């Protein structure tokens, strides 16, 4: 028999994680950052370069992405680097696919769409 309190705790934890993920994905700057990190790890200063905002503002976006588990940040020497963490996105995708009535999510198609949208807005 499944321990109901453990199952309930797991559901609450999973819901909290998904809340963080979807809140992070709700901002176009953070989505653009994720698109940039699809290519390779980047120094925080390089992530900030294309945006017309302060380094502190970009750092706030990076903190939100880190809390959501979408990216990881690590210090290499004197430089802070960011890298994509695909597991959080995978968890969100699995959750969405669980509804069944929707077609399977085409993440490659989503990436192409976001690239078009982001390049049109530039």
C-alpha positions in Angstrom: 0.0 0.0 0.0 1.2 3.5 -0.9 1.9 5.8 2.0 -0.7 8.6 1.4 1.2 11.3 3.3 4.4 10.5 1.2 2.3 10.6 -2.0 0.7 13.9 -1.0 4.1 15.4 -0.1 5.5 14.3 -3.5 2.5 15.9 -5.3 3.0 19.2 -3.4 6.7 19.2 -4.1 6.1 18.5 -7.8 3.5 21.2 -8.0 5.8 23.7 -6.4 8.6 22.8 -8.9 6.2 23.2 -11.8 5.0 26.5 -10.5 8.6 27.7 -10.5 9.3 26.4 -14.0 6.2 27.9 -15.6 6.7 31.2 -13.8 10.2 31.3 -15.1 9.1 30.5 -18.6 6.5 33.2 -18.5 9.0 35.9 -19.2 10.3 36.6 -22.7 13.8 37.6 -21.5 14.2 34.3 -19.6 13.0 32.4 -22.6 15.6 34.2 -24.7 18.3 33.3 -22.2 17.3 29.7 -22.4 17.5 29.8 -26.2 21.0 31.3 -26.0 22.1 28.5 -23.6 20.9 25.9 -26.0 24.0 26.5 -28.0 26.6 26.3 -25.2 27.5 27.3 -21.7 27.9 31.1 -21.4 29.5 33.5 -19.0 27.0 35.7 -17.2 28.5 38.8 -18.9 28.0 37.2 -22.3 24.4 36.3 -21.5 23.8 39.9 -20.5 25.4 41.4 -23.6 22.4 41.4 -26.0 19.9 42.8 -23.5 19.3 46.5 -23.0 19.2 46.1 -19.2 21.7 46.3 -16.4 23.8 43.3 -15.4 21.9 43.3 -12.1 18.6 42.9 -13.9 20.0 40.0 -16.0 21.3 38.4 -12.8 17.8 38.5 -11.3 16.5 36.7 -14.4 19.3 34.1 -14.0 18.5 33.6 -10.4 14.9 32.9 -11.2 15.9 30.4 -13.9 18.3 28.8 -11.4 15.7 28.5 -8.7 13.4 26.8 -11.2 16.1 24.3 -12.0 16.2 25.4 -15.7 19.8 26.5 -15.5 22.9 26.0 -13.3 25.4 28.6 -12.4 29.0 27.8 -11.4 32.1 29.8 -10.8 35.1 29.0 -13.0 38.0 31.1 -11.8 36.7 34.6 -11.6 33.9 34.1 -14.1 30.4 32.9 -13.3 29.1 30.6 -16.0 25.5 29.4 -16.9 24.5 26.2 -18.4 21.1 24.7 -19.4 19.7 22.0 -17.1 17.2 20.0 -19.4 15.6 17.9 -16.6 13.3 20.7 -15.4 12.1 21.3 -18.9 11.6 17.6 -19.3 9.5 17.5 -16.1 7.3 20.3 -17.4 6.9 18.5 -20.8 6.0 15.2 -19.1 3.4 17.0 -17.0 1.8 18.6 -20.1 1.8 15.3 -22.0 -0.1 13.7 -19.0 -3.3 15.4 -20.1 -3.5 13.0 -23.0 -6.0 14.9 -25.1 -3.1 17.1 -26.4 -0.7 15.9 -29.0 2.8 15.1 -28.0 4.9 18.2 -27.5 7.4 18.8 -30.3 10.3 20.5 -28.4 12.3 20.9 -31.6 9.3 22.6 -33.2 8.9 24.8 -30.1 12.6 25.7 -30.4 12.2 26.7 -34.0 9.1 28.7 -33.2 10.9 30.6 -30.4 13.9 31.3 -32.6 11.6 32.8 -35.3 9.7 34.8 -32.7 12.8 36.1 -31.0 14.6 37.0 -34.3 11.5 38.8 -35.5 11.3 40.9 -32.4 15.0 41.9 -32.6 
